Amino acid sequence: MSEVDPLARVADWLAQARKHEPEDAEAMSLATVGADGRPSVRMVLVRGLDARGLVFYTNLTSRKARELVANPHVALCFHWKSTGRQIRVEGPASAVDDAEADAYFASRPRDSQIGAWASKQSSQLKGRFKLEQRVARYAAAFAIGPVPRPEFWSGFRVVPERIEFWEKGRFRLHQRELFERDDAGWRSARLYP
Ligand SMILES: Cc1cc2nc3c(=O)[nH]c(=O)nc-3n(C[C@H](O)[C@H](O)[C@H](O)COP(=O)(O)O)c2cc1C
């Protein structure tokens, strides 16, 4: 059994990346699998990280959300050029509860909240003007008071079953450590680069 808590190490590597990355140290790629068995990948931002897993937020009608509701098995990958590190995470994703999503939505800048209402993420947009019209419409609708979280916008928590840490080494002799979770806890193993 491993003495190291890999999720605590993810938090530690992220904290170090924040000191060095010029922008978006929280960015990670998220891979999902469609009903046809084909993968798709895009960037999202990690907005929650603790012993339970990693949380990101998105539009529930988006391609990624539709895919992971049908097949919860996802993969995440962070890469920070500035620290020469990569972290890969694999596991099932499930929806966060309403209170958690509400709290995060309330913390976002007002314009981002309006943007969440305006975007029909991943569906066809017939011209930029249409999006601007929708932004204006929701800005007017929520002109007074707090902007409520749209029902179609929430978060997912990825509960890791595998976490691999990669650190750049000289002459491509990189360091890799893979953690896998079973009923007893985390086991770790070194991998050839
Ligand atoms: C650095 C970066 C961070 C992003 N963060 C998010 C995010 O947290 N949530 C999100 O829905 N989209 C985010 N996006 C946009 C997604 O990459 C993607 O374009 C969008 O979610 C639609 O993906 P889908 O059609 O596969 O669902 C981000 C893009 C970049 C480049």
The ligand as an ORCA input file, in Angstrom:
! r2SCAN-3c Opt
* xyz 0 1
  C      -7.836     26.629    -21.386
  C      -9.268     26.238    -21.654
  C     -10.133     26.035    -20.603
  C     -11.465     25.674    -20.830
  N     -12.274     25.429    -19.757
  C     -13.550     25.000    -19.960
  C     -14.373     24.598    -18.848
  O     -13.965     24.633    -17.671
  N     -15.641     24.184    -19.130
  C     -16.122     24.102    -20.409
  O     -17.285     23.715    -20.587
  N     -15.360     24.439    -21.474
  C     -14.086     24.868    -21.278
  N     -13.286     25.191    -22.354
  C     -13.852     25.015    -23.717
  C     -13.775     23.523    -24.115
  O     -12.446     23.182    -24.447
  C     -14.711     23.167    -25.268
  O     -14.453     23.973    -26.402
  C     -16.183     23.307    -24.917
  O     -16.442     22.946    -23.572
  C     -17.056     22.472    -25.836
  O     -16.644     21.117    -25.788
  P     -17.628     19.898    -26.234
  O     -18.338     20.343    -27.491
  O     -16.725     18.736    -26.473
  O     -18.581     19.652    -25.110
  C     -11.955     25.553    -22.152
  C     -11.079     25.769    -23.227
  C      -9.760     26.101    -22.979
  C      -8.827     26.289    -24.155
*
